[in-house]
Amino acid sequence: MATPHNSAEKGDFAKTVLMPGDPLRAKFIAENFLTDVKCVNEVRGMLGFTGKYEGKEVSVMGHGMGIPSIGIYTYELFNFYDVDNIIRVGSAGGMQDDVNVMDIIFAMGAHTDSNYGFQFGLPGTFCPTATYDILEKAVNIAKDKGVRYHVGNVLASDAFYKKNCDEADRYRNLGTLAVEMETVALYMNAAEAKKNALTILTVSDHLYKSEELSAAERQTSFTDMMEIALKTAIQL
């Protein structure tokens, strides 16, 4: 069953997979939150694990950086490994004044400057959105935890270092909460496969404030987001 990017066999992944960009964050989640853990993929260092959280099987796997990378891994999980639900757990750059570092963002929809959707041959602009059932469950868990969170649209950008500095201002003016680099491919792949998806983000820096986390903090300090995603996963 192995693909060019995944050495797992069919059945190695649970029906719900959490996906951070950093494979070391996947390892952190597996080692600190799951029991009975088995490593199911190591191809290209994109670590994948399956274990149990509160008695229910859950998988976690890295997806790398950028829309093409998450596009490959989520396509294969949805279409080759019978995964039904993918929850991205990532970082983002805040854009609104009321969004602070370490706040949690639930991506209801994803704008993009990417051409990823061109492959579908649509005669207009497709609006990629989260699966409402998963979104509602996750938001309710965040409410119960009492964490600071926001629900709204994010920008999935192809470029981390932008030459057009005005683009962020335009999206900010339209109420975009934060910028990241993957959600649009996840939501499009889920829509095509008739599967379910949600992106949960922790704000790691801010485009309009002097606030940011270190690389080490990004890898290990997003525990509220991880717990929300895991508690959501066992309800699916």
Secondary structure, 3 states (H helix, E strand, C coil): CCECCECCCCCCCCCEEEECCCHHHHHHHHHHHCEEEEEEECHHHCCEEEEEECCEEEEEECCCCCHHHHHHHHHHHHHHCCCCEEEEEEEEEECCCCCCCCCEEEEEEEEECCCHHHHHCCCCCCCCECCHHHHHHHHHHHHHHCCCEEEEEEEECCCCCCCCCHHHHHHHHCCCCEEECCHHHHHHHHHHHCCEEEEEEEEEEECCCCCECCHHHHHHCCHHHHHHHHHHHCCC
